[in-house]
């Protein structure tokens, strides 16, 4: 799947709006994911998963920053996330299905905080972008 | 996801056997698809789906021919299936989830007919190949 020029513009646009809250949104995305899709907690046995936990905040920040990296290198997401891709393939081995769930929760968070910015077109572009990121992160699994 | 040289070789080798029974395998895969996953019949309201039907056999051949094309051009599956990709994107619009189901049925048919050749390595290579084909066919959806 290829991001069109319009997709890239839309993604950059929405990220410029959310970048100042990225870490907060990252944490909220994770919280929602753990509540809505409890099976995802399986990857975090070592975490305190309560609301407001420092570990969720820190991890949310990591996730958000990775997404921002991808946006900043939107023409070469696989280059930008190459190390993360290795990490997921060789160590983390998060089942690919979970990337969709995380992406879904991220979209929900953006929709809640920026309802007018998330038009159907921007929604589609952002979803496509998240799929592209997921594809990169699972590309080296086998 | 890219196929390694070893994987390409494995796919080409197993295909040389599969090709000799391609039509039968194609028809059988579709039969398996429609009986295990009846929801897939939704795309064929105009077909006679009874076992051995002419339409099933005809369509099975089409599917296997396309796969054969992809094997022949295994270094450029996207190029080889460009027209089919457009067909699926603009006209057929088969939900992407169904490609996994059909791939699985093809895998079962091939495994059933070639039990000794279908080693775990060949299984993995073939599955990766069918995933690549599926990605190409859903690439232009949006």
Interface residues (C-beta under 8 A of the other chain):
Chain A: X1 X2 X124 X128 X138 X139 X141 X142
Chain B: X1 X2 X124 X128 X135 X138 X139 X141 X142
